[in-house]
Amino acid sequence: MLEGIYRISGYDFRNYIFSSIRRRIWYRVQAERLTTISGLQEKIFHDPACMNRLLTDFSIQVTEMFRDPKFFISFRKNVVPWLRELPFIRIWHAGCSSGEEVYSMAILLLEEGLYDKTRLYATDLNENALEKAKEGIVPLEKMKTYTNNYLRAGGTQSFSKYYKVIGDTVLFDKPLQKNMVFNQHNLVTESSFNEFNVIFCRNVLIYFNRDLQNKVHRLFFDSLESSGFLVIGEKESIDFTVYKDKYEELDSEEKIYRKLNRGASNER
């Protein structure tokens, strides 16, 4: 099935962690009121809408504003001072989901006086998630949690300064979006599209097997400028990749690394 999905759609899930993929396949089997994986395979290959539903299931969408507040405090301490020295800042949020992390970073950089010289590139496999990210709309019911996260992350303003309430939703202010670029990008099959000072890819690599992790880490290494920063999720590590010795560890708990040497890697 995964081979067929790759040949038909171009989306490659063959090297995702099998247990995670299997759970999502069985979820879709039941959601389509089928009884077997063979039945799902036949349906997705003849029904594009069903294929899209399965691809959405494979694209994990878990995010929130200022998720893991201690990370943002560490970022202010360990990364922001270096960013101040740059004439222009390019940041890539890989696997941005519906964009909450991107808006969080925009707010942090705005408060640090760095946003005007920053371009935030946000990419994801899921087109629907990207559309939500572009809109900058989130449910009002989430704002209590987001406000608490913001304050714990070292926020210096009233969080409500950055959004407007419209009915049961919140719309983030347009000035936050002015330096954001949202694009669809497949970490598994596509190459680098710029050189970045910071790359975020938090809680995405945990779904990849070892070979695929190395492949994506090569993409990140080649996409980072000399002395650029790589940020991964708290449950992720570079220890078992071929890139372990190519970074300086700035925060072992919050998984912030700095590239040691410049140039494209030779590992394949």
C-alpha positions in Angstrom: 0.0 0.0 0.0 2.7 2.5 0.9 4.6 1.8 -2.3 1.4 2.3 -4.3 0.7 5.6 -2.4 4.2 6.8 -3.3 3.8 5.9 -7.0 0.4 7.5 -7.3 0.7 10.6 -5.1 4.4 11.2 -4.8 4.1 11.2 -1.0 6.6 8.8 0.6 5.6 7.1 3.9 7.6 4.0 3.3 10.2 4.9 6.0 7.9 6.2 8.7 7.8 4.4 11.9 5.7 1.3 11.2 3.7 1.3 14.4 2.6 4.9 13.9 1.6 4.3 10.2 -0.2 1.1 11.1 -2.4 2.8 13.7 -3.4 5.4 11.2 -4.2 2.9 8.5 -6.4 0.9 10.8 -8.1 4.2 11.9 -8.9 4.9 8.3 -10.1 1.3 7.7 -12.7 1.7 10.5 -13.6 5.3 9.5 -14.4 4.1 6.0 -16.5 1.3 7.5 -14.2 -1.4 6.0 -12.9 -4.5 7.6 -9.5 -5.1 6.0 -6.4 -3.2 4.9 -6.9 -4.8 1.5 -10.3 -3.2 1.3 -8.8 0.2 2.1 -6.1 -0.3 -0.4 -8.6 -0.9 -3.2 -10.6 2.1 -2.2 -7.8 4.6 -2.0 -6.5 3.6 -5.4 -9.9 4.2 -7.0 -11.3 7.0 -4.9 -9.1 10.2 -4.8 -11.2 11.6 -1.9 -10.4 8.5 0.2 -6.7 8.8 -0.7 -6.7 12.4 0.5 -8.4 11.4 3.8 -5.7 8.8 4.4 -2.9 11.3 3.6 -4.4 13.7 6.1 -4.4 10.9 8.7 -0.7 10.4 8.0 0.1 14.1 8.5 0.2 14.5 12.3 -1.2 17.8 13.3 -0.3 18.5 17.0 0.7 22.1 17.9 -0.2 25.0 20.1 1.0 28.6 20.8 4.2 28.7 22.9 4.2 25.0 23.3 6.8 23.9 25.9 7.3 27.5 27.4 10.7 26.6 28.8 12.0 26.2 25.2 11.1 29.8 24.3 13.0 31.1 27.4 16.0 29.0 26.3 15.7 30.4 22.8 15.7 33.9 24.0 18.8 33.2 26.1 20.9 31.0 23.7 19.9 32.1 20.2 18.5 35.7 20.2 21.9 37.3 21.2 23.4 35.7 18.1 20.5 36.8 15.9 21.0 40.4 16.9 24.3 40.4 15.1 22.9 39.4 11.8 21.8 41.9 9.1 18.9 39.7 8.1 17.4 36.6 9.7 16.0 33.6 7.8 14.1 31.0 9.8 12.5 27.8 8.6 9.7 26.1 10.5 9.6 22.6 8.9 6.4 20.7 9.6 4.6 23.9 10.8 1.1 22.3 11.0 -1.5 25.0 11.4 1.1 27.6 12.2 0.9 28.2 16.0 4.6 27.8 16.4 5.3 30.3 13.6 3.0 33.0 15.2 4.7 32.3 18.5 8.1 33.0 17.0 6.9 36.1 15.3 5.7 37.5 18.6 8.9 36.6 20.4 11.0 38.2 17.7 8.7 41.3 17.7 9.3 41.7 21.4 13.0 41.3 21.0 13.0 44.0 18.3 14.1 41.5 15.5 11.0 40.8 13.5 11.4 43.6 11.0 14.6 42.0 9.7 13.3 38.4 9.8 11.7 36.2 7.2 9.8 33.2 8.6 9.4 30.3 6.1 6.8 27.8 7.2 6.2 24.6 5.4 4.1 21.4 5.8 3.0 18.4 3.8 -0.6 19.1 4.6 -2.3 21.7 2.4 -5.3 22.1 4.7 -3.1 22.8 7.7 -1.2 25.4 5.6 -4.4 27.2 4.7 -5.3 27.5 8.4 -1.9 28.8 9.1 -2.2 31.5 6.4 -5.5 32.6 7.8 -4.1 33.1 11.3 -7.3 32.0 13.0 -7.6 29.8 16.0 -10.6 28.8 18.3 -11.2 31.2 21.1 -11.5 28.3 23.6 -7.7 27.7 23.2 -6.7 31.2 24.2 -6.6 30.5 28.0 -4.0 27.8 27.5 -2.1 29.9 24.9 -2.1 33.0 27.2 -0.7 30.9 30.1 2.0 29.4 27.8 2.9 32.9 26.5 3.4 34.3 30.1 5.4 31.2 31.1 7.5 31.6 27.9 8.7 35.0 29.0 6.1 37.2 27.2 6.5 40.9 28.0 3.1 42.3 26.8 -0.5 41.5 27.3 -1.1 38.5 25.0 -4.5 40.0 23.8 -2.5 42.8 22.1 -1.7 40.4 19.3 -5.2 39.3 18.2 -8.8 40.2 17.8 -11.8 38.2 19.0 -14.3 37.5 16.3 -17.2 35.4 17.5 -15.8 32.1 18.8 -12.5 32.5 17.0 -9.4 34.6 17.3 -7.7 36.4 14.4 -4.0 37.2 14.8 -3.1 40.7 13.7 -2.0 41.2 10.1 1.4 42.8 11.1 2.4 39.4 12.5 1.9 37.8 9.1 3.9 40.4 7.0 7.2 38.5 7.2 5.7 35.0 6.9 5.9 32.7 3.8 3.8 29.6 3.8 4.5 26.8 1.3 3.9 23.1 0.9 7.1 21.1 1.2 7.8 17.4 1.6 10.7 16.7 3.9 11.0 13.2 2.6 11.3 13.8 -1.1 12.1 17.5 -1.7 15.4 19.4 -1.4 16.5 22.6 0.3 15.1 25.9 -1.0 17.2 28.5 0.9 20.0 28.9 3.4 18.7 29.5 7.0 20.0 30.9 10.2 17.5 28.8 12.3 15.6 25.6 11.4 12.8 24.4 13.6 11.5 20.8 13.2 10.0 19.9 16.5 8.3 16.6 17.1 8.3 15.5 13.5 11.3 13.2 13.3 9.9 10.9 16.0 7.7 9.4 13.2 10.6 8.6 10.9 12.9 5.5 11.0 16.6 5.8 11.4 17.4 6.0 7.6 14.8 8.7 7.0 16.0 10.7 10.0 19.5 10.7 8.6 18.1 11.8 5.2 16.2 14.7 6.7 19.1 15.7 8.9 21.3 15.9 5.8 18.7 18.3 4.3 18.8 20.4 7.5 22.6 20.4 7.6 22.8 21.5 4.0 20.1 24.1 4.5 21.8 25.8 7.5 24.3 28.6 7.1 27.6 28.3 9.0 26.9 28.5 12.7 23.2 28.2 12.2 20.8 26.8 14.8 18.9 23.5 14.6 15.9 23.0 17.0 14.2 19.6 17.3 11.6 18.2 19.7 12.3 17.3 23.4 11.8 13.6 22.7 14.1 13.7 19.6 17.9 13.5 19.4 20.8 13.7 17.0 22.8 11.3 19.0 22.1 8.3 16.7 22.5 10.2 13.4 25.6 10.7 11.3 25.4 14.4 12.2 26.0 14.1 15.9 29.5 15.5 15.7 28.6 18.3 13.4 26.7 20.4 16.0 27.4 22.1 19.3 24.8 21.3 21.9 23.5 24.6 23.4 20.7 23.2 25.5 20.4 19.4 26.0 16.9 19.6 27.5 15.3 21.9 24.9 17.3 20.4 22.0 18.9 23.5 20.6 22.1 22.8 18.5 24.5 25.1 16.6 26.2 24.0 13.4 29.9 23.7 13.8 31.2 23.7 10.2 30.1 25.0 6.9 29.5 23.2 3.6 27.3 20.4 2.2 27.7 17.0 3.8 29.2 14.0 2.1 27.1 11.4 3.9 24.7 9.5 1.7 
